[in-house]
Amino acid sequence: MILSKNTVVVTGGAGRFGNELKKTKSKYKMIFPSKKKMDILKISTINTYLKSKKPQYLLHLAGLSRPMKLHDTSIKSSIDLNIIGTCNITKVCSDLGIKLIYFSTSYVYPGKKGNYKETDSLLPNNNYAWSKLGGESAVQMYKNSLILRMSMTEEPFVHDRAFVDFNTNFIFHRYVVKFLVKLFNKKGIINVGGKIQSVYNFAKVYNPKIKKAYAKELLGKNYPLNPSMNINKLKKIIK
């Protein structure tokens, strides 16, 4: 199959990041199919749709994310949408030779020491992260792919309190959109986020009145509080 150069099919386009992506302009033609037209749980619809559009790339955003408790109370949905759906997407992209770009999460790392590199060992600490790692397992088997381990949040920061003792790489969606296309032709794994800092320090830049909260008190003293990533690889690409 001859693919349409610079054409990108985006799953999950109705989500927070997808809506931000729709605002941008680039040399890439972005196509956002509805669930009715391309259901990630129905491999026949994926196959039919991608054969009709012939994209060079597929950006896989679709899945179950929030509220996080859903991954505990409804593990079937978590498994279906984040693992089986990603497996289906990977199968079809592999059959058709389409470059697959998959959004994963920084929470696949153990979350104890921080500054994790792409080559470091993984150990999810919640069901959401396990479901995303399940998706990664399929994508890793397909060599024409890219896994982006993301640390994003929506803008404005939606909470009136922020953790002082939880370090991460939060970055707003709109900033990721600005450099995302520079990653399209990369393969393997790339950590994506902003500088390492506490959630509180990140949030207070945009809301000086934000109040402090303590993750140890709310999540427990044994909960991993530092899933921050080393983003040097990203910096070299987007500089």
C-alpha positions as CSV (number, residue, x, y, z in Angstrom):
1,M,0.0,0.0,0.0
2,I,1.3,3.4,-1.0
3,L,1.0,5.8,2.0
4,S,0.0,9.4,1.9
5,K,3.0,11.4,2.8
6,N,2.7,13.6,5.9
7,T,-0.8,12.4,6.6
8,V,-1.5,11.5,10.3
9,V,-4.5,9.7,11.6
10,V,-5.1,10.6,15.3
11,T,-7.1,8.3,17.6
12,G,-8.7,9.9,20.7
13,G,-9.0,13.3,19.0
14,A,-11.9,14.3,21.2
15,G,-9.7,14.2,24.3
16,R,-7.9,17.1,26.0
17,F,-4.7,16.8,24.0
18,G,-6.5,16.0,20.8
19,N,-8.5,19.2,21.0
20,E,-5.3,21.2,21.6
21,L,-3.7,19.4,18.6
22,K,-6.6,20.5,16.4
23,K,-5.7,24.2,16.9
24,T,-2.2,23.9,15.4
25,K,-1.1,24.2,11.8
26,S,1.8,22.3,10.3
27,K,2.9,20.6,7.1
28,Y,1.1,17.5,8.4
29,K,-2.5,16.7,7.5
30,M,-4.2,15.6,10.7
31,I,-7.3,13.4,10.5
32,F,-9.4,12.8,13.5
33,P,-11.8,9.9,13.0
34,S,-14.8,9.5,15.3
35,K,-15.1,6.3,17.4
36,K,-18.0,5.3,15.0
37,K,-15.7,5.4,12.0
38,M,-12.7,3.8,13.7
39,D,-13.3,1.8,16.9
40,I,-10.0,0.6,18.5
41,L,-11.8,-2.4,19.9
42,K,-13.0,-3.5,16.5
43,I,-10.0,-4.4,14.4
44,S,-12.1,-4.6,11.2
45,T,-13.0,-0.9,11.5
46,I,-9.3,0.1,12.1
47,N,-8.2,-1.9,9.0
48,T,-11.0,-0.5,6.8
49,Y,-10.4,3.1,7.9
50,L,-6.6,3.1,7.6
51,K,-6.7,1.4,4.2
52,S,-9.0,4.2,3.0
53,K,-6.9,7.1,4.4
54,K,-3.4,5.5,3.9
55,P,-1.7,7.7,6.5
56,Q,2.1,7.7,6.9
57,Y,1.6,8.1,10.6
58,L,-0.8,7.1,13.3
59,L,-0.8,9.0,16.5
60,H,-2.4,6.9,19.2
61,L,-4.0,9.0,21.9
62,A,-7.2,7.0,22.5
63,G,-7.6,5.2,25.8
64,L,-8.9,5.5,29.4
65,S,-7.1,8.0,31.6
66,R,-9.1,9.9,34.2
67,P,-10.6,9.6,36.7
68,M,-7.7,7.4,37.9
69,K,-10.0,5.3,40.2
70,L,-11.7,3.8,37.1
71,H,-8.6,1.7,36.6
72,D,-9.3,0.1,39.9
73,T,-13.1,-0.1,39.8
74,S,-13.4,-1.0,36.1
75,I,-10.3,-3.0,35.2
76,K,-12.2,-4.4,32.2
77,S,-12.5,-1.0,30.6
78,S,-8.9,-0.2,31.4
79,I,-7.7,-3.5,29.9
80,D,-9.9,-3.1,26.8
81,L,-9.1,0.5,26.0
82,N,-5.5,0.8,27.0
83,I,-4.1,-2.7,26.3
84,I,-6.3,-4.5,23.8
85,G,-7.1,-1.3,21.8
86,T,-3.4,-0.5,21.5
87,C,-2.7,-4.1,20.5
88,N,-5.3,-3.8,17.7
89,I,-3.8,-0.5,16.5
90,T,-0.3,-2.0,16.5
91,K,-1.4,-5.1,14.5
92,V,-3.0,-3.0,11.8
93,C,-0.2,-0.5,11.6
94,S,2.3,-3.4,11.3
95,D,0.2,-5.0,8.5
96,L,0.0,-1.7,6.6
97,G,3.5,-0.3,7.3
98,I,2.2,2.8,9.1
99,K,4.5,4.6,11.6
100,L,2.9,4.2,15.0
101,I,3.4,6.9,17.7
102,Y,2.0,5.9,21.1
103,F,1.4,8.2,24.1
104,S,2.4,6.4,27.3
105,T,3.1,7.8,30.8
106,S,5.9,8.7,33.2
107,Y,4.2,6.5,35.8
108,V,5.6,3.4,34.2
109,Y,8.8,4.1,36.1
110,P,9.2,3.0,39.7
111,G,8.8,6.6,41.0
112,K,11.3,6.5,43.8
113,K,14.6,8.0,42.7
114,G,13.4,10.3,39.9
115,N,15.4,11.5,36.8
116,Y,14.6,8.2,35.0
117,K,16.2,7.6,31.6
118,E,14.4,5.8,28.8
119,T,16.7,2.8,29.4
120,D,15.9,2.5,33.2
121,S,13.9,-0.3,34.6
122,L,10.1,0.0,34.8
123,L,7.7,-0.8,37.7
124,P,4.3,0.8,37.5
125,N,2.7,1.6,40.9
126,N,-1.0,1.8,39.9
127,N,-3.4,0.2,37.5
128,Y,-3.4,3.1,35.1
129,A,0.4,2.8,34.6
130,W,0.1,-1.0,34.3
131,S,-2.5,-0.6,31.5
132,K,-0.2,1.9,29.7
133,L,2.8,-0.4,30.0
134,G,0.6,-3.2,28.6
135,G,0.1,-1.0,25.5
136,E,3.8,-0.3,25.4
137,S,4.5,-4.1,25.3
138,A,2.6,-4.4,22.0
139,V,4.1,-1.3,20.5
140,Q,7.6,-2.4,21.4
141,M,7.2,-5.4,19.2
142,Y,6.7,-3.2,16.1
143,K,9.9,-1.6,15.0
144,N,8.4,1.2,13.0
145,S,7.1,2.9,16.2
146,L,7.8,5.5,18.8
147,I,6.7,5.5,22.4
148,L,6.4,8.9,24.2
149,R,6.4,8.7,27.9
150,M,4.4,11.8,28.8
151,S,4.1,14.0,31.8
152,M,1.4,16.5,30.8
153,T,-1.4,18.3,32.5
154,E,-4.2,20.5,31.3
155,E,-4.2,24.3,31.4
156,P,-5.1,26.0,33.6
157,F,-4.0,23.8,36.5
158,V,-7.4,22.6,37.8
159,H,-6.7,22.2,41.5
160,D,-6.6,24.7,44.3
161,R,-3.8,22.8,46.1
162,A,-0.6,21.2,44.8
163,F,1.8,18.7,46.2
164,V,5.0,20.1,47.7
165,D,6.6,16.6,48.1
166,F,5.8,15.1,44.7
167,N,8.3,15.7,41.9
168,T,7.5,15.4,38.2
169,N,8.0,17.0,34.8
170,F,4.6,18.6,34.2
171,I,4.2,20.5,31.0
172,F,1.0,21.9,29.5
173,H,-0.5,20.3,26.4
174,R,-0.1,23.4,24.3
175,Y,3.7,23.3,24.7
176,V,3.9,19.7,23.7
177,V,1.9,20.5,20.6
178,K,4.5,23.1,19.5
179,F,7.3,20.5,19.2
180,L,5.5,17.2,18.7
181,V,6.0,17.0,15.0
182,K,9.7,17.1,15.5
183,L,9.5,13.7,17.0
184,F,7.4,12.0,14.3
185,N,10.4,10.5,12.5
186,K,12.1,9.2,15.6
187,K,11.8,5.6,16.8
188,G,12.2,3.9,20.2
189,I,11.3,5.7,23.4
190,I,11.5,9.4,24.3
191,N,10.6,10.9,27.7
192,V,8.5,14.0,27.2
193,G,7.9,16.7,29.8
194,G,9.2,19.9,31.3
195,K,11.9,20.5,34.0
196,I,11.9,18.4,37.1
197,Q,10.2,20.2,40.0
198,S,7.5,19.7,42.6
199,V,3.9,20.0,41.5
200,Y,3.5,23.0,43.8
201,N,6.5,24.8,42.2
202,F,5.0,24.1,38.7
203,A,1.5,25.3,39.6
204,K,2.5,28.4,41.6
205,V,4.0,30.0,38.5
206,Y,0.5,30.2,37.0
207,N,-1.4,30.6,40.3
208,P,0.6,32.4,43.0
209,K,-2.3,31.8,45.4
210,I,-2.3,28.0,45.2
211,K,-2.2,26.2,48.5
212,K,0.2,23.5,49.6
213,A,-0.7,19.8,49.9
214,Y,1.4,16.9,51.0
215,A,1.3,13.7,48.9
216,K,2.6,11.6,51.8
217,E,-0.5,12.5,53.8
218,L,-3.0,11.7,51.0
219,L,-1.3,8.9,49.2
220,G,0.6,7.2,52.1
221,K,4.2,7.2,53.2
222,N,5.1,4.3,51.0
223,Y,3.7,5.8,47.8
224,P,6.4,6.6,45.2
225,L,6.7,10.3,45.1
226,N,9.3,10.9,42.3
227,P,8.4,9.7,38.9
228,S,10.3,12.5,37.3
229,M,12.2,11.8,34.0
230,N,15.5,12.7,32.4
231,I,14.5,14.7,29.3
232,N,18.0,15.2,27.8
233,K,17.1,13.1,24.8
234,L,14.1,15.3,24.1
235,K,16.1,18.5,24.5
236,K,18.6,17.4,21.9
237,I,15.9,16.7,19.4
238,I,13.8,19.9,19.8
239,K,16.6,22.4,20.4
